Amino acid sequence: MDMSIVIRCWDDERVFKCVDSIDEDVEVIVSTSENPKFQGKLAARGINYCLVPRGNLSIVSNVGFAATKYNKVLITDSDTTFEKGCIRKMHDALDEHRVVRAKLRFKHRADMPFSRIVAEARDFVNSLPVVYTPGIAVRKDILPDIGGFLFNDPVPFAVDADLNYRIRKARISVRYLDDAVIYHDAESLRHDINAAFRIGRGCMVSAVHLSGHDGSGGQRPRIIARELKGVKPQHFREILHKRGLPILSYQLLWDLLFYGGMIHQSFISRLPGGKPT
């Protein structure tokens, strides 16, 4: 199949489960940090990989993307697995669309307290028409219309929000596939809460760069950062109706931490010697 799959992975052993779930003959590139033992395991399985620094998901994504040989590229993470037939559906959808996104479903575990709440909240985010990773596929001919690059290297977190913004401003149609499913491992409450703060920081970094984007309309970074966020206040009623009060309460907590990260990043960028990145 003329498709490449990039698996973003910081020497995570779960990558082998992800690879095993691939049910098509595709090129696979694991974009991972340096770890000789882990690299040996990849080599023993005949899995191609490229080495990247830790701490910047944009760079992890872009290095893997640049290493691919096919025009159609699917991007996922090491903590995901593909449902049977998902890859074929995404590949075929790229014949008519330059951007495709699968349905991402978060798992939960009985031995991981609150993972069900996290899963419900993340599932709602991923039900929105946003191009968030993991689980997107693009054609490389999209690049000239979105600034010449896929992910924005200076943006370490919330890298997909930056991409989603540029895709929308370029008015590129996106195919959302409800019947092509990618499963995400259960996330702990602690991990997701920490992610909220990091994502808030990343959105502010992204907003500073996007404020100079041709399609930004001269908006201030703080306005753009809010626009980058998937769940907005107008969604709260729907969350309450479809998911219930516990999920709405958790979303409000998540949002609080998100805006805390956004404000924190805005503040440190104003300090002497501070940088927007």
LUMMI-397104 format. One line per field, with one value per atom (N, C-alpha, C, O): residue in one letter; x, y, z. Coordinates in steps of 0.05 Angstrom, whole numbers, plus 5000, padded with zeros to 4 digits. Layout:
BEGIN
code <- A,... .
xx <- X,... .
yy <- Y,... .
zz <- Z,... .
! end
This chain:
BEGIN
code <- M,M,M,M,D,D,D,D,M,M,M,M,S,S,S,S,I,I,I,I,V,V,V,V,I,I,I,I,R,R,R,R,C,C,C,C,W,W,W,W,D,D,D,D,D,D,D,D,E,E,E,E,R,R,R,R,V,V,V,V,F,F,F,F,K,K,K,K,C,C,C,C,V,V,V,V,D,D,D,D,S,S,S,S,I,I,I,I,D,D,D,D,E,E,E,E,D,D,D,D,V,V,V,V,E,E,E,E,V,V,V,V,I,I,I,I,V,V,V,V,S,S,S,S,T,T,T,T,S,S,S,S,E,E,E,E,N,N,N,N,P,P,P,P,K,K,K,K,F,F,F,F,Q,Q,Q,Q,G,G,G,G,K,K,K,K,L,L,L,L,A,A,A,A,A,A,A,A,R,R,R,R,G,G,G,G,I,I,I,I,N,N,N,N,Y,Y,Y,Y,C,C,C,C,L,L,L,L,V,V,V,V,P,P,P,P,R,R,R,R,G,G,G,G,N,N,N,N,L,L,L,L,S,S,S,S,I,I,I,I,V,V,V,V,S,S,S,S,N,N,N,N,V,V,V,V,G,G,G,G,F,F,F,F,A,A,A,A,A,A,A,A,T,T,T,T,K,K,K,K,Y,Y,Y,Y,N,N,N,N,K,K,K,K,V,V,V,V,L,L,L,L,I,I,I,I,T,T,T,T,D,D,D,D,S,S,S,S,D,D,D,D,T,T,T,T,T,T,T,T,F,F,F,F,E,E,E,E,K,K,K,K,G,G,G,G,C,C,C,C,I,I,I,I,R,R,R,R,K,K,K,K,M,M,M,M,H,H,H,H,D,D,D,D,A,A,A,A,L,L,L,L,D,D,D,D,E,E,E,E,H,H,H,H,R,R,R,R,V,V,V,V,V,V,V,V,R,R,R,R,A,A,A,A,K,K,K,K,L,L,L,L,R,R,R,R,F,F,F,F,K,K,K,K,H,H,H,H,R,R,R,R,A,A,A,A,D,D,D,D,M,M,M,M,P,P,P,P,F,F,F,F,S,S,S,S,R,R,R,R,I,I,I,I,V,V,V,V,A,A,A,A,E,E,E,E,A,A,A,A,R,R,R,R,D,D,D,D,F,F,F,F,V,V,V,V,N,N,N,N,S,S,S,S,L,L,L,L,P,P,P,P,V,V,V,V,V,V,V,V,Y,Y,Y,Y,T,T,T,T,P,P,P,P,G,G,G,G,I,I,I,I,A,A,A,A,V,V,V,V,R,R,R,R,K,K,K,K,D,D,D,D,I,I,I,I,L,L,L,L,P,P,P,P,D,D,D,D,I,I,I,I,G,G,G,G,G,G,G,G,F,F,F,F,L,L,L,L,F,F,F,F,N,N,N,N,D,D,D,D,P,P,P,P,V,V,V,V,P,P,P,P,F,F,F,F,A,A,A,A,V,V,V,V,D,D,D,D,A,A,A,A,D,D,D,D,L,L,L,L,N,N,N,N,Y,Y,Y,Y,R,R,R,R,I,I,I,I,R,R,R,R,K,K,K,K,A,A,A,A,R,R,R,R,I,I,I,I,S,S,S,S,V,V,V,V,R,R,R,R,Y,Y,Y,Y,L,L,L,L,D,D,D,D,D,D,D,D,A,A,A,A,V,V,V,V,I,I,I,I,Y,Y,Y,Y,H,H,H,H,D,D,D,D,A,A,A,A,E,E,E,E,S,S,S,S,L,L,L,L,R,R,R,R,H,H,H,H,D,D,D,D,I,I,I,I,N,N,N,N,A,A,A,A,A,A,A,A,F,F,F,F,R,R,R,R,I,I,I,I,G,G,G,G,R,R,R,R,G,G,G,G,C,C,C,C,M,M,M,M,V,V,V,V,S,S,S,S,A,A,A,A,V,V,V,V,H,H,H,H,L,L,L,L,S,S,S,S,G,G,G,G,H,H,H,H,D,D,D,D,G,G,G,G,S,S,S,S,G,G,G,G,G,G,G,G,Q,Q,Q,Q,R,R,R,R,P,P,P,P,R,R,R,R,I,I,I,I,I,I,I,I,A,A,A,A,R,R,R,R,E,E,E,E,L,L,L,L,K,K,K,K,G,G,G,G,V,V,V,V,K,K,K,K,P,P,P,P,Q,Q,Q,Q,H,H,H,H,F,F,F,F,R,R,R,R,E,E,E,E,I,I,I,I,L,L,L,L,H,H,H,H,K,K,K,K,R,R,R,R,G,G,G,G,L,L,L,L,P,P,P,P,I,I,I,I,L,L,L,L,S,S,S,S,Y,Y,Y,Y,Q,Q,Q,Q,L,L,L,L,L,L,L,L,W,W,W,W,D,D,D,D,L,L,L,L,L,L,L,L,F,F,F,F,Y,Y,Y,Y,G,G,G,G,G,G,G,G,M,M,M,M,I,I,I,I,H,H,H,H,Q,Q,Q,Q,S,S,S,S,F,F,F,F,I,I,I,I,S,S,S,S,R,R,R,R,L,L,L,L,P,P,P,P,G,G,G,G,G,G,G,G,K,K,K,K,P,P,P,P,T,T,T,T .
xx <- 5017,5000,5018,5037,5011,5027,5020,5009,5028,5023,5045,5055,5052,5071,5057,5038,5065,5054,5078,5098,5075,5094,5083,5061,5099,5091,5109,5133,5098,5114,5118,5098,5142,5148,5174,5195,5172,5196,5204,5197,5217,5225,5204,5210,5180,5157,5152,5148,5154,5151,5123,5121,5104,5077,5077,5058,5098,5100,5097,5087,5107,5106,5077,5070,5060,5032,5019,5001,5027,5016,5024,5007,5049,5058,5044,5036,5039,5026,4997,4985,4985,4957,4954,4932,4977,4977,4970,4985,4948,4939,4942,4928,4959,4964,4995,5010,5003,5031,5038,5036,5047,5054,5082,5094,5093,5119,5114,5095,5130,5127,5153,5175,5150,5173,5167,5147,5184,5181,5200,5224,5188,5204,5208,5189,5232,5237,5263,5280,5265,5289,5310,5304,5335,5357,5357,5355,5359,5359,5370,5355,5396,5408,5393,5390,5384,5370,5344,5337,5329,5303,5308,5293,5328,5335,5342,5335,5355,5362,5337,5336,5317,5291,5277,5266,5277,5265,5279,5267,5306,5322,5317,5315,5314,5310,5283,5280,5264,5238,5237,5216,5259,5259,5243,5233,5240,5224,5242,5261,5236,5252,5247,5224,5267,5264,5282,5302,5275,5293,5294,5276,5317,5322,5316,5322,5303,5295,5300,5302,5303,5306,5280,5259,5282,5258,5247,5262,5221,5210,5196,5185,5197,5184,5169,5182,5143,5127,5126,5122,5129,5129,5153,5151,5177,5201,5199,5207,5189,5186,5169,5175,5147,5129,5142,5140,5154,5166,5189,5191,5206,5228,5218,5228,5198,5186,5173,5175,5158,5144,5164,5159,5186,5207,5220,5230,5220,5233,5216,5226,5191,5172,5176,5186,5169,5173,5147,5148,5124,5099,5085,5090,5067,5052,5031,5025,5021,5000,5014,5028,5010,5023,5003,4988,5003,4986,5003,5025,4994,5010,4994,4971,5008,4996,5017,5040,5009,5027,5031,5015,5052,5058,5037,5037,5021,5001,4973,4953,4974,4949,4951,4972,4927,4926,4903,4885,4906,4887,4866,4872,4841,4820,4823,4832,4816,4819,4804,4781,4818,4806,4809,4804,4818,4821,4841,4835,4864,4885,4875,4880,4863,4853,4832,4833,4814,4794,4807,4798,4827,4841,4856,4856,4869,4884,4865,4872,4843,4824,4812,4807,4806,4794,4813,4804,4839,4859,4859,4872,4845,4843,4826,4831,4807,4789,4794,4787,4808,4813,4843,4856,4852,4881,4886,4909,4864,4867,4844,4821,4851,4832,4837,4860,4816,4820,4802,4778,4814,4800,4785,4789,4768,4754,4773,4782,4779,4797,4781,4765,4784,4769,4789,4807,4784,4801,4791,4767,4809,4802,4802,4812,4791,4793,4798,4792,4809,4816,4806,4805,4797,4787,4808,4802,4833,4855,4867,4887,4855,4865,4842,4825,4841,4819,4816,4835,4791,4783,4790,4785,4801,4807,4782,4783,4759,4734,4726,4717,4729,4722,4740,4731,4766,4785,4777,4777,4770,4763,4738,4737,4718,4694,4699,4689,4716,4722,4738,4732,4758,4774,4758,4762,4740,4723,4706,4701,4696,4680,4697,4688,4721,4739,4743,4741,4747,4753,4728,4730,4705,4680,4676,4658,4691,4689,4704,4722,4696,4710,4737,4739,4756,4783,4803,4800,4825,4846,4867,4888,4860,4878,4890,4877,4916,4930,4926,4920,4931,4939,4915,4892,4922,4901,4893,4870,4912,4906,4923,4944,4914,4929,4927,4906,4950,4951,4965,4980,4960,4975,4996,4991,5020,5042,5037,5050,5019,5014,4998,4992,4992,4979,4998,4989,5024,5043,5044,5045,5044,5045,5022,5025,5000,4976,4975,4959,4992,4992,5018,5025,5032,5057,5083,5104,5080,5104,5115,5135,5101,5109,5085,5063,5088,5066,5061,5041,5081,5079,5099,5119,5094,5110,5132,5126,5156,5179,5181,5187,5176,5179,5157,5159,5136,5114,5118,5115,5124,5130,5106,5107,5084,5059,5036,5038,5013,4989,4996,4986,5013,5023,5001,5002,4981,4959,4940,4928,4938,4921,4931,4916,4958,4970,4964,4958,4967,4962,4932,4926,4914,4886,4878,4862,4891,4886,4894,4878,4917,4927,4910,4906,4901,4884,4857,4847,4846,4820,4823,4806,4845,4849,4853,4846,4864,4868,4843,4843,4822,4797,4800,4788,4816,4821,4800,4796,4786,4766,4779,4800,4766,4775,4754,4730,4763,4744,4746,4768,4724,4723,4710,4687,4724,4715,4705,4721,4679,4669,4672,4671,4677,4679,4708,4713,4727,4756,4765,4768,4770,4774,4803,4815,4814,4840,4835,4822,4846,4842,4867,4890,4861,4882,4882,4861,4906,4908,4896,4894,4887,4876,4896,4920,4886,4903,4896,4872,4915,4910,4901,4906,4887,4878,4902,4901,4922,4946,4959,4967,4961,4974,4957,4968,4931,4914,4913,4912,4914,4914,4940,4940,4963,4988,4988,5000,4976,4974,4959,4965,4938,4922,4939,4937,4957,4974,4994,4999,5006,5025,5012,5023,4988,4974,4967,4968,4960,4955,4980,4979,5003,5029,5034,5042,5030,5036,5018,5027,4993,4975,4984,4981,4994,5004,5029,5032,5047,5071,5062,5071,5043,5033,5020,5024,5004,4989,5008,5002,5031,5051,5060,5063,5066,5075,5053,5057,5029,5007,4997,4983,5003,4994,5006,4996,5028,5040,5032,5042,5014,5005,4987,4972,4988,4972,4942,4928,4933,4904,4895,4872,4913,4906,4889,4875,4889,4874,4884,4870,4909,4921,4911,4915,4899,4890,4913,4935,4907,4927,4931,4912,4955,4961,4941,4934,4933,4914,4888,4876,4878,4853,4857,4840,4879,4885,4888,4878,4901,4905,4878,4875,4859,4832,4819,4804,4824,4812,4824,4810,4849,4862,4850,4851,4837,4826,4802,4785,4800,4778,4751,4732,4750,4725,4722,4740,4700,4695,4670,4654,4665,4642,4615,4598,4612,4587,4582,4560,4603,4600,4591,4584,4591,4586,4558,4555,4539,4511,4510,4497,4523,4523,4538,4528,4560,4574,4556,4554,4542,4524,4502,4495,4491,4468,4477,4464,4500,4509,4527,4526,4542,4562,4556,4565,4541,4533,4550,4570,4541,4553,4582,4599,4589,4617,4636,4658,4629,4647,4649,4670,4626,4627,4645,4660,4642,4659,4688,4705,4694,4722,4732,4755,4715,4723,4729,4747,4713,4717,4744,4759,4751,4777,4799,4819,4796,4816,4820,4843,4798,4800,4814,4830,4809,4823,4853,4868,4862,4891,4902,4924,4886,4894,4899,4920,4880,4884,4906,4919,4910,4933,4959,4978,4961,4985,4989,5011,4967,4967,4978,4995,4967,4975,5005,5020,5012,5040,5059,5080,5053,5071,5072,5093,5049,5048,5065,5078,5064,5080,5110,5125,5119,5148,5159,5183,5143,5153,5158,5172,5147,5151,5174,5182,5185,5207,5232,5235,5251,5276,5290,5296,5295,5308,5289,5296,5263,5243,5237,5241,5229,5224,5195,5186,5182,5155,5154,5132,5177,5177,5186,5187 .
yy <- 4976,5000,5025,5026,5044,5069,5088,5110,5080,5097,5092,5070,5113,5112,5117,5134,5103,5108,5117,5103,5140,5151,5146,5155,5132,5127,5143,5138,5163,5180,5165,5155,5164,5146,5154,5155,5159,5164,5138,5134,5121,5094,5080,5070,5079,5067,5039,5036,5019,4991,4985,4966,5002,4997,5000,4993,5011,5015,4988,4987,4967,4940,4931,4917,4937,4930,4946,4936,4972,4989,4977,4975,4970,4959,4933,4928,4916,4891,4895,4877,4918,4923,4933,4935,4938,4947,4924,4904,4926,4903,4907,4894,4925,4930,4931,4936,4927,4928,4957,4966,4971,4999,5004,4987,5027,5035,5044,5060,5035,5043,5057,5046,5081,5096,5102,5115,5093,5100,5124,5122,5146,5170,5170,5175,5164,5159,5172,5180,5175,5185,5164,5140,5173,5154,5136,5145,5110,5090,5064,5050,5058,5036,5009,4994,5003,4978,4977,4957,5000,5001,5001,4987,5015,5015,4986,4979,4971,4944,4927,4910,4931,4917,4924,4906,4949,4958,4945,4934,4945,4933,4903,4893,4890,4861,4854,4832,4872,4868,4878,4876,4890,4901,4926,4932,4941,4966,4990,4994,5005,5029,5050,5053,5065,5087,5110,5107,5133,5157,5168,5165,5181,5190,5220,5236,5227,5255,5263,5245,5289,5297,5295,5295,5292,5291,5320,5339,5321,5346,5363,5384,5356,5373,5355,5343,5354,5336,5345,5328,5371,5380,5368,5358,5370,5359,5329,5318,5315,5286,5279,5261,5294,5289,5296,5280,5319,5328,5311,5306,5302,5285,5259,5249,5247,5223,5227,5211,5249,5256,5259,5249,5273,5277,5251,5250,5231,5206,5187,5167,5194,5177,5179,5200,5159,5159,5162,5168,5158,5160,5187,5201,5193,5219,5218,5239,5195,5192,5184,5163,5200,5195,5195,5214,5174,5172,5176,5164,5192,5198,5189,5196,5172,5163,5162,5170,5152,5150,5121,5104,5117,5090,5078,5053,5095,5085,5081,5083,5076,5071,5045,5034,5035,5011,5016,5031,5003,5006,4984,4961,4992,4972,4961,4975,4937,4924,4940,4948,4945,4960,4990,5004,5000,5029,5041,5061,5029,5040,5041,5061,5020,5019,5041,5054,5046,5067,5095,5112,5099,5125,5129,5151,5108,5109,5116,5134,5103,5107,5135,5147,5145,5171,5193,5214,5188,5208,5211,5229,5193,5197,5222,5235,5228,5251,5274,5297,5270,5291,5292,5271,5315,5318,5314,5311,5314,5310,5291,5295,5271,5251,5247,5246,5244,5238,5215,5213,5196,5173,5179,5201,5161,5164,5153,5130,5170,5163,5156,5173,5132,5124,5117,5101,5130,5125,5102,5099,5084,5062,5071,5093,5054,5059,5033,5011,5034,5010,5011,5032,4988,4986,4992,5003,4986,4991,5019,5025,5036,5063,5082,5089,5092,5109,5133,5146,5139,5162,5160,5179,5138,5136,5136,5144,5128,5129,5158,5165,5175,5203,5216,5231,5210,5221,5212,5228,5186,5175,5189,5196,5193,5206,5235,5244,5249,5277,5279,5295,5261,5261,5252,5262,5233,5224,5247,5249,5264,5287,5306,5315,5312,5330,5319,5333,5293,5281,5276,5267,5282,5281,5307,5309,5327,5353,5353,5337,5370,5371,5386,5408,5373,5384,5364,5340,5374,5357,5353,5366,5336,5331,5303,5284,5302,5276,5263,5276,5236,5218,5211,5215,5199,5188,5206,5206,5222,5238,5227,5215,5232,5225,5248,5261,5254,5276,5268,5248,5283,5281,5303,5325,5297,5317,5341,5362,5339,5363,5385,5405,5379,5399,5421,5444,5415,5433,5461,5480,5465,5493,5511,5535,5498,5514,5520,5536,5507,5512,5522,5518,5537,5549,5535,5545,5512,5498,5477,5465,5474,5454,5441,5453,5417,5403,5413,5426,5408,5418,5440,5442,5458,5482,5476,5474,5474,5465,5480,5467,5506,5520,5513,5520,5499,5493,5465,5445,5462,5436,5419,5395,5432,5419,5431,5452,5416,5425,5430,5448,5413,5416,5413,5425,5396,5392,5416,5420,5431,5454,5475,5488,5478,5496,5487,5503,5461,5450,5453,5461,5448,5450,5479,5483,5499,5527,5533,5546,5525,5531,5517,5528,5493,5478,5493,5495,5502,5516,5543,5550,5557,5583,5580,5597,5557,5551,5540,5535,5536,5525,5498,5493,5481,5454,5435,5434,5421,5402,5378,5369,5370,5347,5326,5331,5301,5278,5265,5255,5266,5253,5226,5224,5205,5178,5166,5161,5162,5150,5120,5108,5108,5079,5069,5045,5088,5081,5088,5111,5067,5072,5066,5046,5084,5081,5082,5100,5062,5061,5072,5067,5088,5101,5087,5083,5081,5068,5087,5111,5074,5090,5110,5104,5134,5155,5159,5159,5164,5170,5199,5215,5204,5231,5250,5272,5241,5258,5265,5288,5246,5251,5271,5290,5268,5285,5314,5333,5316,5343,5357,5381,5342,5354,5363,5383,5346,5353,5378,5394,5383,5408,5433,5451,5433,5456,5459,5481,5436,5437,5446,5462,5437,5444,5474,5487,5485,5514,5529,5549,5520,5533,5531,5551,5507,5503,5520,5530,5523,5540,5569,5583,5579,5606,5609,5629,5590,5591,5591,5607,5574,5572,5598,5607,5610,5634,5657,5674,5659,5680,5677,5697,5653,5648,5652,5664,5643,5645,5674,5680,5691,5719,5733,5753,5721,5732,5716,5722,5697,5680,5697,5714,5691,5707,5706,5725,5683,5680,5689,5685,5700,5707,5732,5736,5748,5773,5793,5811,5790,5809,5805,5823,5782,5778,5776,5768,5784,5783,5754,5738,5747,5719,5707,5684,5723,5711,5703,5683,5718,5711,5686,5668,5684,5660,5636,5614,5639,5616,5605,5580,5622,5612,5598,5578,5608,5596,5568,5551,5564,5539,5516,5493,5524,5504,5490,5503,5464,5449,5453,5462,5448,5451,5480,5491,5493,5520,5523,5503,5546,5548,5541,5531,5545,5538,5508,5499,5492,5463,5452,5429,5469,5459,5447,5426,5459,5449,5421,5403,5418,5392,5371,5348,5378,5359,5350,5326,5369,5362,5343,5324,5349,5333,5305,5286,5304,5278,5262,5237,5275,5261,5262,5244,5282,5283,5303,5314,5309,5329,5322,5340,5297,5291,5298,5308,5293,5299,5329,5339,5343,5372,5384,5402,5374,5384,5380,5397,5356,5351,5369,5378,5373,5391,5419,5432,5428,5455,5456,5476,5435,5434,5433,5448,5418,5416,5443,5452,5457,5484,5504,5520,5501,5519,5516,5536,5491,5486,5494,5504,5490,5499,5529,5538,5545,5574,5582,5602,5566,5571,5568,5585,5548,5544,5566,5574,5574,5596,5622,5636,5628,5653,5651,5670,5627,5623,5627,5641,5617,5620,5649,5659,5662,5690,5707,5726,5700,5715,5711,5730,5686,5681,5692,5698,5694,5705,5735,5747,5748,5776,5783,5806,5762,5767,5774,5767,5789,5796,5770,5752,5769,5745,5722,5702,5727,5706,5704,5723,5680,5675,5664,5650,5671,5660,5630,5618,5618,5589,5576,5551 .
zz <- 5000,5000,5000,5015,4984,4982,5004,5000,5028,5052,5073,5075,5087,5109,5135,5136,5156,5183,5201,5203,5213,5232,5260,5267,5276,5304,5322,5324,5336,5354,5380,5392,5389,5411,5425,5413,5451,5467,5481,5504,5467,5475,5493,5515,5482,5496,5485,5461,5502,5494,5481,5467,5487,5475,5445,5432,5434,5405,5390,5368,5403,5389,5387,5367,5407,5405,5383,5368,5381,5359,5332,5314,5329,5303,5297,5274,5317,5313,5304,5292,5310,5302,5273,5263,5260,5233,5214,5213,5200,5184,5154,5138,5146,5118,5113,5132,5088,5081,5076,5053,5096,5094,5104,5118,5098,5109,5138,5143,5157,5185,5194,5191,5205,5216,5245,5250,5263,5291,5296,5292,5306,5312,5342,5357,5351,5379,5389,5374,5416,5428,5430,5429,5434,5434,5459,5481,5454,5475,5462,5449,5465,5450,5454,5435,5478,5483,5467,5454,5468,5454,5424,5409,5415,5386,5377,5354,5394,5387,5383,5366,5400,5398,5372,5358,5365,5339,5316,5297,5316,5295,5293,5271,5315,5315,5302,5291,5304,5292,5263,5250,5254,5227,5224,5202,5246,5245,5241,5256,5220,5215,5236,5245,5243,5263,5257,5242,5267,5266,5294,5310,5301,5328,5330,5312,5352,5356,5385,5402,5391,5419,5434,5422,5460,5477,5481,5479,5487,5497,5477,5484,5451,5431,5411,5394,5414,5397,5368,5350,5364,5336,5321,5299,5334,5321,5318,5297,5339,5337,5313,5298,5309,5286,5260,5241,5258,5233,5223,5199,5241,5233,5222,5202,5235,5225,5198,5180,5196,5171,5148,5126,5153,5133,5123,5101,5141,5134,5117,5107,5113,5098,5068,5059,5054,5024,5009,4985,5022,5007,5011,5030,4992,4993,5015,5027,5021,5042,5068,5069,5089,5114,5137,5140,5153,5176,5201,5203,5220,5244,5269,5273,5285,5310,5332,5328,5355,5378,5387,5380,5403,5412,5431,5434,5443,5461,5448,5461,5422,5407,5392,5387,5384,5367,5346,5351,5323,5302,5302,5306,5299,5294,5266,5248,5262,5236,5214,5218,5193,5170,5172,5152,5195,5198,5178,5165,5175,5158,5129,5115,5120,5092,5088,5067,5107,5104,5102,5087,5119,5118,5092,5081,5084,5058,5035,5019,5033,5011,5012,4992,5037,5039,5030,5021,5031,5022,4991,4981,4977,4948,4941,4921,4959,4954,4972,4965,4994,5014,5020,5020,5027,5034,5064,5073,5080,5108,5117,5110,5133,5143,5172,5181,5188,5216,5224,5217,5238,5248,5273,5285,5282,5307,5329,5328,5348,5370,5395,5404,5405,5429,5451,5448,5474,5497,5513,5518,5521,5539,5568,5574,5585,5614,5628,5617,5652,5667,5695,5708,5705,5732,5753,5774,5747,5766,5764,5777,5747,5743,5750,5733,5776,5785,5767,5759,5761,5745,5715,5701,5707,5678,5661,5637,5672,5657,5652,5630,5673,5670,5649,5632,5651,5631,5603,5584,5600,5574,5563,5539,5580,5571,5562,5542,5577,5571,5545,5528,5542,5517,5493,5471,5497,5475,5465,5441,5483,5474,5457,5436,5466,5451,5423,5403,5421,5395,5378,5356,5389,5374,5358,5341,5365,5352,5325,5322,5307,5281,5282,5272,5295,5298,5289,5291,5277,5267,5289,5289,5309,5331,5329,5320,5336,5336,5364,5383,5365,5343,5326,5332,5303,5285,5262,5254,5252,5228,5205,5209,5181,5157,5138,5135,5125,5106,5081,5080,5059,5035,5036,5045,5027,5029,5012,5016,4993,4976,4991,4980,5016,5033,5042,5047,5043,5056,5044,5060,5018,5008,5017,5019,5024,5032,5062,5070,5078,5107,5118,5141,5101,5110,5102,5109,5088,5080,5099,5094,5122,5142,5154,5154,5165,5178,5206,5212,5224,5251,5255,5241,5274,5278,5299,5322,5290,5307,5333,5353,5335,5361,5381,5405,5372,5390,5401,5387,5428,5439,5446,5445,5454,5462,5447,5435,5447,5432,5402,5390,5392,5365,5344,5322,5351,5332,5330,5310,5352,5352,5332,5318,5331,5312,5283,5266,5279,5252,5245,5222,5264,5259,5251,5233,5264,5259,5230,5215,5221,5194,5173,5151,5179,5160,5157,5134,5179,5177,5162,5146,5168,5155,5125,5109,5117,5088,5075,5051,5091,5081,5067,5046,5079,5069,5080,5105,5063,5073,5087,5079,5108,5124,5125,5128,5121,5122,5150,5157,5164,5191,5188,5179,5195,5192,5219,5237,5221,5245,5247,5268,5223,5223,5221,5218,5223,5224,5252,5259,5268,5297,5305,5297,5321,5334,5364,5374,5378,5407,5421,5414,5442,5458,5485,5497,5495,5522,5543,5540,5565,5587,5598,5599,5605,5616,5645,5652,5662,5690,5693,5676,5715,5720,5723,5712,5736,5740,5714,5709,5696,5670,5654,5642,5654,5638,5650,5634,5676,5688,5682,5676,5684,5676,5647,5640,5630,5602,5597,5579,5613,5610,5612,5596,5632,5637,5614,5604,5605,5583,5557,5542,5552,5528,5528,5508,5552,5554,5547,5533,5557,5550,5521,5508,5510,5481,5463,5443,5471,5455,5455,5435,5478,5478,5461,5446,5462,5445,5415,5399,5409,5382,5374,5351,5391,5385,5378,5361,5392,5387,5358,5344,5349,5322,5302,5280,5308,5290,5286,5267,5306,5303,5279,5269,5269,5245,5220,5198,5223,5201,5182,5192,5157,5137,5143,5137,5155,5159,5187,5194,5203,5231,5233,5253,5213,5214,5234,5242,5242,5261,5289,5306,5296,5323,5343,5336,5368,5389,5397,5395,5406,5413,5434,5431,5453,5474,5461,5470,5442,5428,5412,5412,5398,5382,5400,5393,5422,5441,5449,5451,5455,5462,5439,5443,5415,5391,5386,5375,5394,5389,5406,5399,5428,5447,5434,5422,5436,5424,5438,5424,5464,5478,5487,5500,5480,5486,5504,5505,5516,5534,5522,5536,5496,5483,5482,5476,5488,5488,5515,5517,5536,5563,5566,5578,5554,5555,5542,5553,5520,5506,5523,5524,5535,5553,5575,5581,5588,5610,5600,5614,5577,5566,5558,5563,5544,5533,5552,5550,5569,5585,5615,5630,5624,5652,5668,5659,5693,5710,5717,5717,5724,5731,5708,5714,5683,5661,5657,5651,5659,5657,5679,5674,5703,5725,5720,5725,5709,5703,5681,5681,5661,5638,5648,5639,5668,5679,5694,5692,5708,5722,5701,5704,5680,5659,5646,5641,5641,5629,5647,5637,5673,5692,5690,5690,5688,5686,5659,5657,5639,5612,5612,5603,5622,5622,5641,5637,5662,5680,5664,5667,5648,5632,5611,5605,5600,5580,5592,5581,5616,5630,5639,5637,5648,5657,5634,5637,5611,5587,5578,5571,5580,5572,5591,5582,5617,5637,5633,5632,5630,5629,5603,5602,5582,5557,5559,5542,5580,5584,5603,5605,5616,5634,5619,5595,5631,5617,5608,5624,5583,5572,5566,5555,5572,5567,5537,5522,5529,5501,5498,5516,5476,5472,5469,5472,5464,5461,5486,5488 .
! end
